[in-house]
Amino acid sequence: IFHLNGNREFIYKTVTYNDPRDGIFSPPKYFFHEGNKEKEWNIYPNIIKPQFKNSAIDSYYSKTSISPNGKHIVDMNCFIDLLTVFDLETKQSTGIMNPESYTFEYLEKEITEENVEQKIKFYNTFACATDKRFFVIEDGDYYFKDRRKQESVISEYNWKGVREKVYKLNKRFTNIAFCEKNQKLYLIEEYEYLYNFILK
């Protein structure tokens, strides 16, 4: 639950099930409470019965970032190359999906306990939001691979979901923050060194 100003809440309800033994899951849902009013988003397909039960949870693993003014939210899926932008003023959502990414159906039907290490990718690492835009650290490498790639791709989006800029850096970063006042991008390397860059 994210508590916002003005008696508002944004709620992420994770993957659920009635009985884990039957392998039947329900996808996450998103709710926005504003006073006594509720908005619900059902943006994911239903999970029937995945071959590999853990893939049901991994499919929807995401990280959420909220703009400081509380007007926008980006939900970044890690194991599918999918971003969802929520506009809390218009109560609309926009999905941004890489057409080269595999799909929920692929994870549900094709992933098994035997092949998961060869087929699961870690598409997105971290996101941060400001009032004007949001940034995403992209990866795209296989999750179980010995991850030695020493570079990062950082995409900058506006709140309409349009990618405006792409930055390529020669270090592997895991966390990100941005200050609109001084136009500085702050990044933490995998070994926990802190870097900052001025955007021009």
SEMARSE-756644 format. One record per residue (C-alpha): residue number from 1; residue in one letter; x, y, z. Coordinates in nm, 2 decimals. Last residue first. Layout:
REM SEMARSE-756644
num: NUM, residuo: A, X: X, Y: Y, Z: Z $
...
END
This chain:
REM SEMARSE-756644
num: 200, residuo: K, X: 2.23, Y: 1.81, Z: -2.06 $
num: 199, residuo: L, X: 2.21, Y: 1.55, Z: -1.78 $
num: 198, residuo: I, X: 2.46, Y: 1.59, Z: -1.50 $
num: 197, residuo: F, X: 2.59, Y: 1.25, Z: -1.38 $
num: 196, residuo: N, X: 2.63, Y: 1.11, Z: -1.03 $
num: 195, residuo: Y, X: 2.80, Y: 0.79, Z: -0.91 $
num: 194, residuo: L, X: 2.77, Y: 0.60, Z: -0.59 $
num: 193, residuo: Y, X: 2.98, Y: 0.28, Z: -0.53 $
num: 192, residuo: E, X: 2.77, Y: -0.01, Z: -0.40 $
num: 191, residuo: Y, X: 2.96, Y: -0.30, Z: -0.58 $
num: 190, residuo: E, X: 2.66, Y: -0.33, Z: -0.82 $
num: 189, residuo: E, X: 2.70, Y: 0.04, Z: -0.90 $
num: 188, residuo: I, X: 2.46, Y: 0.29, Z: -0.75 $
num: 187, residuo: L, X: 2.34, Y: 0.57, Z: -0.97 $
num: 186, residuo: Y, X: 2.25, Y: 0.94, Z: -0.92 $
num: 185, residuo: L, X: 2.13, Y: 1.14, Z: -1.22 $
num: 184, residuo: K, X: 2.17, Y: 1.51, Z: -1.17 $
num: 183, residuo: Q, X: 1.95, Y: 1.78, Z: -1.32 $
num: 182, residuo: N, X: 2.02, Y: 2.02, Z: -1.02 $
num: 181, residuo: K, X: 1.66, Y: 2.08, Z: -0.93 $
num: 180, residuo: E, X: 1.51, Y: 1.78, Z: -1.11 $
num: 179, residuo: C, X: 1.71, Y: 1.54, Z: -0.89 $
num: 178, residuo: F, X: 1.72, Y: 1.18, Z: -1.03 $
num: 177, residuo: A, X: 1.75, Y: 0.84, Z: -0.85 $
num: 176, residuo: I, X: 1.89, Y: 0.50, Z: -0.97 $
num: 175, residuo: N, X: 1.98, Y: 0.16, Z: -0.83 $
num: 174, residuo: T, X: 2.15, Y: -0.15, Z: -0.98 $
num: 173, residuo: F, X: 2.42, Y: -0.01, Z: -1.21 $
num: 172, residuo: R, X: 2.67, Y: -0.20, Z: -1.43 $
num: 171, residuo: K, X: 2.93, Y: 0.03, Z: -1.56 $
num: 170, residuo: N, X: 3.01, Y: 0.16, Z: -1.92 $
num: 169, residuo: L, X: 2.71, Y: 0.38, Z: -1.95 $
num: 168, residuo: K, X: 2.45, Y: 0.40, Z: -2.23 $
num: 167, residuo: Y, X: 2.19, Y: 0.67, Z: -2.20 $
num: 166, residuo: V, X: 1.86, Y: 0.65, Z: -2.40 $
num: 165, residuo: K, X: 1.63, Y: 0.95, Z: -2.45 $
num: 164, residuo: E, X: 1.26, Y: 1.03, Z: -2.51 $
num: 163, residuo: R, X: 1.08, Y: 0.71, Z: -2.45 $
num: 162, residuo: V, X: 0.71, Y: 0.79, Z: -2.47 $
num: 161, residuo: G, X: 0.49, Y: 0.66, Z: -2.20 $
num: 160, residuo: K, X: 0.27, Y: 0.97, Z: -2.17 $
num: 159, residuo: W, X: 0.45, Y: 1.04, Z: -1.84 $
num: 158, residuo: N, X: 0.77, Y: 1.11, Z: -2.02 $
num: 157, residuo: Y, X: 1.03, Y: 0.84, Z: -2.05 $
num: 156, residuo: E, X: 1.41, Y: 0.82, Z: -2.00 $
num: 155, residuo: S, X: 1.59, Y: 0.49, Z: -2.07 $
num: 154, residuo: I, X: 1.90, Y: 0.38, Z: -1.90 $
num: 153, residuo: V, X: 2.13, Y: 0.11, Z: -2.06 $
num: 152, residuo: S, X: 2.40, Y: -0.02, Z: -1.83 $
num: 151, residuo: E, X: 2.74, Y: -0.18, Z: -1.89 $
num: 150, residuo: Q, X: 2.98, Y: -0.42, Z: -1.73 $
num: 149, residuo: K, X: 2.82, Y: -0.75, Z: -1.84 $
num: 148, residuo: R, X: 2.95, Y: -1.01, Z: -1.60 $
num: 147, residuo: R, X: 2.62, Y: -1.17, Z: -1.50 $
num: 146, residuo: D, X: 2.70, Y: -1.54, Z: -1.46 $
num: 145, residuo: K, X: 2.37, Y: -1.64, Z: -1.62 $
num: 144, residuo: F, X: 2.07, Y: -1.72, Z: -1.40 $
num: 143, residuo: Y, X: 1.88, Y: -1.41, Z: -1.50 $
num: 142, residuo: Y, X: 1.96, Y: -1.42, Z: -1.87 $
num: 141, residuo: D, X: 2.05, Y: -1.06, Z: -1.98 $
num: 140, residuo: G, X: 1.80, Y: -0.80, Z: -2.08 $
num: 139, residuo: D, X: 1.93, Y: -0.53, Z: -1.84 $
num: 138, residuo: E, X: 1.74, Y: -0.19, Z: -1.84 $
num: 137, residuo: I, X: 1.77, Y: 0.08, Z: -1.58 $
num: 136, residuo: V, X: 1.45, Y: 0.28, Z: -1.60 $
num: 135, residuo: F, X: 1.39, Y: 0.65, Z: -1.57 $
num: 134, residuo: F, X: 1.08, Y: 0.86, Z: -1.51 $
num: 133, residuo: R, X: 0.95, Y: 1.20, Z: -1.62 $
num: 132, residuo: K, X: 0.82, Y: 1.54, Z: -1.52 $
num: 131, residuo: D, X: 0.71, Y: 1.49, Z: -1.15 $
num: 130, residuo: T, X: 1.00, Y: 1.26, Z: -1.09 $
num: 129, residuo: A, X: 1.01, Y: 0.88, Z: -1.10 $
num: 128, residuo: C, X: 1.27, Y: 0.61, Z: -1.04 $
num: 127, residuo: A, X: 1.30, Y: 0.26, Z: -1.19 $
num: 126, residuo: F, X: 1.52, Y: -0.04, Z: -1.12 $
num: 125, residuo: T, X: 1.65, Y: -0.36, Z: -1.29 $
num: 124, residuo: N, X: 1.46, Y: -0.44, Z: -1.60 $
num: 123, residuo: Y, X: 1.48, Y: -0.73, Z: -1.84 $
num: 122, residuo: F, X: 1.60, Y: -1.02, Z: -1.62 $
num: 121, residuo: K, X: 1.56, Y: -1.31, Z: -1.87 $
num: 120, residuo: I, X: 1.43, Y: -1.66, Z: -1.80 $
num: 119, residuo: K, X: 1.51, Y: -1.92, Z: -2.07 $
num: 118, residuo: Q, X: 1.82, Y: -2.11, Z: -1.98 $
num: 117, residuo: E, X: 1.78, Y: -2.13, Z: -1.60 $
num: 116, residuo: V, X: 1.41, Y: -2.21, Z: -1.64 $
num: 115, residuo: N, X: 1.47, Y: -2.52, Z: -1.86 $
num: 114, residuo: E, X: 1.44, Y: -2.81, Z: -1.62 $
num: 113, residuo: E, X: 1.18, Y: -2.65, Z: -1.38 $
num: 112, residuo: T, X: 0.96, Y: -2.58, Z: -1.68 $
num: 111, residuo: I, X: 0.89, Y: -2.26, Z: -1.87 $
num: 110, residuo: E, X: 0.70, Y: -2.30, Z: -2.19 $
num: 109, residuo: K, X: 0.33, Y: -2.27, Z: -2.10 $
num: 108, residuo: E, X: 0.30, Y: -2.00, Z: -1.83 $
num: 107, residuo: L, X: 0.62, Y: -1.81, Z: -1.92 $
num: 106, residuo: Y, X: 0.53, Y: -1.81, Z: -2.29 $
num: 105, residuo: E, X: 0.17, Y: -1.70, Z: -2.21 $
num: 104, residuo: F, X: 0.30, Y: -1.41, Z: -2.01 $
num: 103, residuo: T, X: 0.50, Y: -1.29, Z: -2.31 $
num: 102, residuo: Y, X: 0.85, Y: -1.30, Z: -2.45 $
num: 101, residuo: S, X: 1.01, Y: -0.96, Z: -2.52 $
num: 100, residuo: E, X: 1.08, Y: -0.86, Z: -2.87 $
num: 99, residuo: P, X: 0.77, Y: -0.64, Z: -2.90 $
num: 98, residuo: N, X: 0.90, Y: -0.44, Z: -2.60 $
num: 97, residuo: M, X: 0.59, Y: -0.35, Z: -2.39 $
num: 96, residuo: I, X: 0.47, Y: -0.01, Z: -2.28 $
num: 95, residuo: G, X: 0.13, Y: -0.03, Z: -2.11 $
num: 94, residuo: T, X: -0.07, Y: 0.29, Z: -2.04 $
num: 93, residuo: S, X: -0.32, Y: 0.33, Z: -1.75 $
num: 92, residuo: Q, X: -0.60, Y: 0.57, Z: -1.70 $
num: 91, residuo: K, X: -0.75, Y: 0.72, Z: -1.38 $
num: 90, residuo: T, X: -0.74, Y: 1.07, Z: -1.53 $
num: 89, residuo: E, X: -0.57, Y: 1.22, Z: -1.23 $
num: 88, residuo: L, X: -0.40, Y: 0.90, Z: -1.10 $
num: 87, residuo: D, X: -0.22, Y: 0.85, Z: -1.43 $
num: 86, residuo: F, X: -0.08, Y: 0.50, Z: -1.41 $
num: 85, residuo: V, X: 0.21, Y: 0.39, Z: -1.63 $
num: 84, residuo: T, X: 0.28, Y: 0.02, Z: -1.69 $
num: 83, residuo: L, X: 0.62, Y: -0.10, Z: -1.80 $
num: 82, residuo: L, X: 0.68, Y: -0.44, Z: -1.97 $
num: 81, residuo: D, X: 0.99, Y: -0.62, Z: -2.07 $
num: 80, residuo: I, X: 0.89, Y: -0.94, Z: -1.89 $
num: 79, residuo: F, X: 1.11, Y: -1.06, Z: -1.60 $
num: 78, residuo: C, X: 1.14, Y: -0.73, Z: -1.41 $
num: 77, residuo: N, X: 0.81, Y: -0.56, Z: -1.46 $
num: 76, residuo: M, X: 0.82, Y: -0.19, Z: -1.39 $
num: 75, residuo: D, X: 0.52, Y: -0.02, Z: -1.24 $
num: 74, residuo: V, X: 0.53, Y: 0.35, Z: -1.30 $
num: 73, residuo: I, X: 0.31, Y: 0.58, Z: -1.10 $
num: 72, residuo: H, X: 0.18, Y: 0.93, Z: -1.17 $
num: 71, residuo: K, X: 0.00, Y: 1.22, Z: -0.98 $
num: 70, residuo: G, X: 0.16, Y: 1.18, Z: -0.63 $
num: 69, residuo: N, X: 0.35, Y: 1.50, Z: -0.65 $
num: 68, residuo: P, X: 0.68, Y: 1.32, Z: -0.58 $
num: 67, residuo: S, X: 0.62, Y: 1.08, Z: -0.87 $
num: 66, residuo: I, X: 0.57, Y: 0.72, Z: -0.76 $
num: 65, residuo: S, X: 0.80, Y: 0.42, Z: -0.84 $
num: 64, residuo: T, X: 0.69, Y: 0.05, Z: -0.84 $
num: 63, residuo: K, X: 0.90, Y: -0.26, Z: -0.88 $
num: 62, residuo: S, X: 0.77, Y: -0.58, Z: -1.04 $
num: 61, residuo: Y, X: 0.75, Y: -0.96, Z: -1.02 $
num: 60, residuo: Y, X: 0.45, Y: -1.06, Z: -1.23 $
num: 59, residuo: S, X: 0.61, Y: -1.35, Z: -1.43 $
num: 58, residuo: D, X: 0.82, Y: -1.45, Z: -1.13 $
num: 57, residuo: I, X: 0.51, Y: -1.55, Z: -0.93 $
num: 56, residuo: A, X: 0.36, Y: -1.77, Z: -1.20 $
num: 55, residuo: S, X: 0.70, Y: -1.89, Z: -1.29 $
num: 54, residuo: N, X: 0.74, Y: -2.05, Z: -0.95 $
num: 53, residuo: K, X: 0.46, Y: -2.29, Z: -1.04 $
num: 52, residuo: F, X: 0.64, Y: -2.44, Z: -1.34 $
num: 51, residuo: Q, X: 0.40, Y: -2.58, Z: -1.60 $
num: 50, residuo: P, X: 0.16, Y: -2.29, Z: -1.53 $
num: 49, residuo: K, X: -0.20, Y: -2.36, Z: -1.45 $
num: 48, residuo: I, X: -0.45, Y: -2.09, Z: -1.57 $
num: 47, residuo: I, X: -0.30, Y: -1.75, Z: -1.50 $
num: 46, residuo: N, X: -0.54, Y: -1.48, Z: -1.60 $
num: 45, residuo: P, X: -0.42, Y: -1.20, Z: -1.82 $
num: 44, residuo: Y, X: -0.28, Y: -0.88, Z: -1.67 $
num: 43, residuo: I, X: -0.44, Y: -0.53, Z: -1.67 $
num: 42, residuo: N, X: -0.72, Y: -0.56, Z: -1.42 $
num: 41, residuo: W, X: -0.72, Y: -0.20, Z: -1.29 $
num: 40, residuo: E, X: -0.95, Y: -0.10, Z: -1.01 $
num: 39, residuo: K, X: -1.07, Y: 0.25, Z: -0.92 $
num: 38, residuo: E, X: -1.22, Y: 0.31, Z: -0.58 $
num: 37, residuo: K, X: -1.41, Y: 0.61, Z: -0.44 $
num: 36, residuo: N, X: -1.47, Y: 0.67, Z: -0.07 $
num: 35, residuo: G, X: -1.18, Y: 0.91, Z: -0.03 $
num: 34, residuo: E, X: -0.96, Y: 0.84, Z: -0.33 $
num: 33, residuo: H, X: -0.86, Y: 0.48, Z: -0.34 $
num: 32, residuo: F, X: -0.66, Y: 0.34, Z: -0.63 $
num: 31, residuo: F, X: -0.64, Y: -0.03, Z: -0.68 $
num: 30, residuo: Y, X: -0.41, Y: -0.25, Z: -0.88 $
num: 29, residuo: K, X: -0.45, Y: -0.63, Z: -0.94 $
num: 28, residuo: P, X: -0.20, Y: -0.91, Z: -0.96 $
num: 27, residuo: P, X: -0.28, Y: -1.24, Z: -1.14 $
num: 26, residuo: S, X: -0.48, Y: -1.53, Z: -1.01 $
num: 25, residuo: F, X: -0.32, Y: -1.87, Z: -0.96 $
num: 24, residuo: I, X: -0.40, Y: -2.24, Z: -1.01 $
num: 23, residuo: G, X: -0.12, Y: -2.48, Z: -0.91 $
num: 22, residuo: D, X: -0.36, Y: -2.72, Z: -0.73 $
num: 21, residuo: R, X: -0.13, Y: -2.75, Z: -0.43 $
num: 20, residuo: P, X: -0.11, Y: -2.37, Z: -0.38 $
num: 19, residuo: D, X: -0.48, Y: -2.37, Z: -0.27 $
num: 18, residuo: N, X: -0.69, Y: -2.06, Z: -0.32 $
num: 17, residuo: Y, X: -0.42, Y: -1.86, Z: -0.50 $
num: 16, residuo: T, X: -0.29, Y: -1.50, Z: -0.52 $
num: 15, residuo: V, X: -0.04, Y: -1.30, Z: -0.72 $
num: 14, residuo: T, X: 0.02, Y: -0.96, Z: -0.56 $
num: 13, residuo: K, X: -0.23, Y: -0.69, Z: -0.47 $
num: 12, residuo: Y, X: -0.08, Y: -0.35, Z: -0.54 $
num: 11, residuo: I, X: -0.26, Y: -0.06, Z: -0.37 $
num: 10, residuo: F, X: -0.25, Y: 0.31, Z: -0.43 $
num: 9, residuo: E, X: -0.40, Y: 0.52, Z: -0.15 $
num: 8, residuo: R, X: -0.55, Y: 0.87, Z: -0.13 $
num: 7, residuo: N, X: -0.65, Y: 1.08, Z: 0.16 $
num: 6, residuo: G, X: -0.51, Y: 1.40, Z: 0.00 $
num: 5, residuo: N, X: -0.15, Y: 1.30, Z: 0.00 $
num: 4, residuo: L, X: -0.05, Y: 0.95, Z: -0.09 $
num: 3, residuo: H, X: -0.02, Y: 0.63, Z: 0.11 $
num: 2, residuo: F, X: 0.13, Y: 0.35, Z: -0.10 $
num: 1, residuo: I, X: 0.00, Y: 0.00, Z: 0.00 $
END
